[in-house]
Amino acid sequence: MTTDPPSTHPPKPTHPVYRLYVDESGDHTYRALHEQARRHLALLGIWFGLSDDYERFVEELTELKTHFWGPRQHDDDPIILHREDIMARRGPFSILRDPEVATAFDDELLSLIRRAHFKIVLVLIDKQAHLDRYREPFDPYCYSLAALLDRYCGWLTMKGSRGDVMAEVRGAREDGMLQAAYARVLKAGTLMFRAPRHSAVLTSSSLKIKPKHHDVAGLQLADILAQPLKMACLAHETAAVKPTNVGTKLVCAVHPKFNRKAGDGTLRGYGIVRLP
């Protein structure tokens, strides 16, 4: 009696090896689209390997916070990096009103981001063009999420790996729509890929949604980068839109981390996705 030789292929892990962190700049409504700030919605996805890469980033981000704010004594009062609060110098970020402190903080944060190992996809949708094209337009956020999952799952497939997805709480209605959109991608696929493409590499049947106070480092990084990357992308096409100095430095710091086509390094359609 003969037996089959042992497989040379390792079994697929049942746990996520990567995690995609999602944040947005703009809103999902079709109101006041004549305003430049409301016309475009950007959905940013950042993924880390959940072992050394992410653990190292969390450790170094904690060290940065401790350097500027000291050790936090209570788990329910962490320093949460939120771009709007940082820019407005609100709450604990009032220390950044001191120009020397602000410069030191910007430099250390930029250095941390440059060292970190992660991948980026930015999906930018022109809501006015989307509304003009479709008689019954998709929800822009959910439509953008599908495009983001296409790129993330394509990358996971190429790597022979698996992952999951996490976003920040936005509100009961919005979170419900997002969960439904995620489930629809797993069940029915997208305009680009059929369903098995996504379900084969995503380890969770539902989106992980966490509130801001949970102090998730990956979500904080996505929050910091979403607006500058959106503005930089628009600046290539709209002369009136210019990123800030700090925003420009952030864009430069993460430019090598964009997802690109294997082989020729194509960025458009892989790391930066424009939707009508």
N, C-alpha and C positions, 0 to 999 in steps of 0.2 A: 504494500500500500504506500502510495506517495502522497506527500503533502505539498501544498503550494509554498513557494519560498516566501519568506517574510517581505512585506512591502518596504520599499525604500523611501516611500513618501510619508512624512510625519503626519499624524492625524491633525485635522483642523481644530484649533482651540475653540472651546465653547464660550470663552470669556472675551471681552473686547481687548484688542491689542492697541487700538487707537481710539481716540475720542475727538469728535468734531464739536467745537464750541461756536455757537451762533449768536450774532448780535446784528442790529440794524441801525441805519441812519436814515431818518425820514419816517413817514407813516404809510399805512396801507390804504388810506382813503383816497377818494377822487375829488376831494374838496380843494378849491382855490388853486388849481393847477397852473394858473397864470403866474403864480409866485415861484421863482426859481427854487427856493428852499423846499417847496412842497411837490414840485413836479417829478422829482426823481427819488426813488427808494433804492438804497443800497443794502444788500444782505451780505454780511461778511462771515465766512467760515474759516476757522483756524483749527487744525488738528495736530495733536501731539501723540507720540508714543507714550503709553501710560506707565512705562517702567522708568528707566533712567532719565529720559528727556523731560518728562513732565515733573517728576519728583525733584529734579535739579532746579527747574524753573520755579516751582513752589518754594523751595528752600531759599533760593536767591531773592525772590520777591519778598519773602518774610524778613530776610536780613535787611533789605532796602527799607521796608516799613519801620523796622526796629531802629535803624540808623536815624531816621528823621522824626519818629514819634515815640520812640522808646518801646519797651515791651508792654503789650496790652494785658491788663490784669484780668479782664473778664471776656469770656468767649462770646458774650452777647454784645460786645462793643468793639468789634474789630475795625481796622482801617480798611475801607473798601475803596479801591481806585475807581472813580466815576468821572468821566471826562468833563461833564458839565460842572460838577462841584470843583474839580481841579481848576478849570478855566476861570470860574467865578470866585475862586479863593474862599469857598464857603466851608463852614464847619472846621474840621481839623486841618483843612487845606489853607486856612488863613495864614499859616506860617509861610506860605509861598508869596505873601505880599512883600516879604524881604527879598530884594532882587538877587542877593548872593545865595540865599537858600533856594530860590526858584531855579537858578542856574545850576546849582549842584544837584538838585532833584532831577531836572531834565537830563543832565549829563549821565547820571547813574541809571536812570530808567532807560535811556537810549542804549547805554552799554549793555544792560541786562537783556534787552530785546535783541540786540545784535548777536549776543552769545547763544541765545536760546535756539533750540532746534524744533521747528514746526513748519507746517505748510499752510498756504493761504489760497483761498478762492474768494474773489469779490464778484458778486452778481449785481449789476446795476440795471434797473428798469426805468424807462421813460414812461411814466403812467399816462401822459397825454397821448403819446403814440400808441400805447397799448389800448387805450380807450377808443381811439379812432379806428384801430384795425379790427377789433372784435365787437360784434353786435352784443354779445353777452360776455364781457371780459371776466377773466379769472381774477380772484383776489390777488393783488400784486405780491403780497408776502408769500402766499402759498405757492404761487407760480414760480417765484424766485427760489423758494425752498426746493422745489422739484429740480430746478437747474443746478442748485448747489449739491443736492444728493447725487445727481448724475455724475458730477466730477469727483466727488468724494468716493463714491462706490466704484467708479472706474479706476481710481488710483488704488483702492484696496484690492480690487480684482487683479490689477497688474502686479501688486506686491504679494498676492496669494495670502492676504491677511484678512482680518475682520475688525469691526469697530462699532461704536454706537454714537449717539448724537445728544447734545445737551444744549438747551437754550434757557434764557432767563424769563422769569414770570413777567407777563405783560398785562394780564387781566383775564378774568374768567372767560369772557367771550372769545378774546383773541387766542388764548391758550387752547380752548376747545377747537377752534378753527385750525390751529396749527397741528394739533394731534390728529385731527381728521385728515388733513393734507398728508401728513407723514404715513398714516395707515393706508391711505389711497395709493401712495407710491409703492408701498410694499405689496399691496394686493393687485394693482392694475398696471404698475409701471408708469412710465412717462412718455412724452412725445419722442424721446431719444432712445429709451431702452424699455424692453419688456420687463415684467415683474420679477422673474427669477434673478435678474442682474442685481437688484437691490437686496432682496431677501436672502440671497446666498452669502452676503458679506456683512449684513447688519445683524447684530446679535440681540437686539431688543425689538419687540413688536410695537413699542411705544417710545415716544420722545421723552427724554428726561428733562424736566422743567424745574429749575431751582430759583428760589427768591434771592434777591441781592444780598441779604444779610448772611447767607450761607458762606460768603467769602470764598467763592470759587475762582481760583487764579485764572483759569482759562477764559472764563466769561469776562473778567476784568480786563484782560488783554484785548479781547474782541471789542469791548466797549471803548477802550482808548483808541483803537486803530480805525474803527468803522468810519467815523466822520472824516478824518484826514485822507483816507484812501478814496472815499467817495469824491471829495473835493479835488483831489489830484487827478482822478480819472476824468472828471468833468472839465478840468482846466485844459486838457488837451484839445477840447472841442469848443469850449466857451471861454472867450477871452476875459469875460467879466468875472469868472470864477477862479480865484487864486487861493491856494493853500497858505496857511500861516507859516511863519518861520519854523516854529516847533513842529507843525504838521509836516512841513517839507522834510525835516530831519527824520521824522518817523517813517515817512514814505521811503526815503533813501535807505533807512535801516532794514526795512522788511522786503525791499525789492527783490533780493536774491531768494527769498523764501516762497515766492509765488509758485503755484503749481504750473508746470509746463509740459508740453508734449514730449514724450520720450523720443530721443533721437535728434530732433532738430531744435528743441527748446522753444517752440511756438508758445507765446503767452496768450494771445487773443483766442478766446473760446475755451481755454483751459484754466488759466489763473484769473483772467478778467473776462467776464461774460456780460455782453450787452444784450438786453432784451427789449423788443418793441412792445 
